[in-house]
Amino acid sequence: TLCSRGITIAPRRIAVVCAAGSGKKPDSAAKRARQAEKRRIYNKARKSEMKTRMKK
């Protein structure tokens, strides 16, 4: 609250959602992790290249 002006500010509320259990099979989760890692490396190279080209 800001007492000098009589203004009240509501506090932020953050919702936390927890999943009880993922219904995915372990092998598909591992595959998704592998694919995500490959994409991350590929995208990192592309982003780096774009930044370099924008500088020139």
Secondary structure per residue as TSV (DSSP state, phi and psi in degrees):
chain	resnum	aa	ss	phi	psi
A	1	T	-	360.0	150.0
A	2	L	B	-107.3	101.4
A	3	C	T	-68.9	-34.5
A	4	S	T	-65.4	-29.9
A	5	R	T	-110.2	-4.8
A	6	G	T	72.5	26.2
A	7	I	B	-98.7	132.6
A	8	T	-	-108.5	129.7
A	9	I	-	-110.2	125.8
A	10	A	-	-72.6	139.4
A	11	P	-	-70.2	151.8
A	12	R	-	-72.6	141.4
A	13	R	-	-118.0	127.3
A	14	I	-	-111.3	124.0
A	15	A	-	-86.5	133.5
A	16	V	-	-115.1	123.5
A	17	V	-	-114.2	126.7
A	18	C	-	-116.2	134.3
A	19	A	-	-87.3	133.5
A	20	A	S	-68.7	-41.0
A	21	G	-	-163.6	137.2
A	22	S	-	-81.2	131.6
A	23	G	-	-83.7	14.3
A	24	K	S	-89.1	151.7
A	25	K	-	-75.0	148.0
A	26	P	H	-61.6	-36.1
A	27	D	H	-68.4	-36.5
A	28	S	H	-71.4	-33.3
A	29	A	H	-66.3	-38.6
A	30	A	H	-66.9	-39.1
A	31	K	H	-63.9	-44.0
A	32	R	H	-61.0	-39.1
A	33	A	H	-64.8	-42.2
A	34	R	H	-62.8	-45.8
A	35	Q	H	-63.7	-41.2
A	36	A	H	-62.8	-40.4
A	37	E	H	-64.9	-43.1
A	38	K	H	-61.8	-44.7
A	39	R	H	-64.8	-37.8
A	40	R	H	-61.9	-45.0
A	41	I	H	-66.0	-43.1
A	42	Y	H	-62.2	-46.4
A	43	N	H	-67.2	-34.5
A	44	K	H	-62.0	-43.5
A	45	A	H	-64.1	-42.8
A	46	R	H	-65.7	-42.5
A	47	K	H	-62.5	-42.1
A	48	S	H	-62.3	-43.1
A	49	E	H	-63.3	-42.0
A	50	M	H	-63.5	-42.3
A	51	K	H	-61.7	-41.7
A	52	T	H	-63.7	-44.9
A	53	R	H	-66.6	-32.9
A	54	M	H	-71.3	-28.6
A	55	K	H	-68.6	-33.9
A	56	K	-	-79.4	360.0
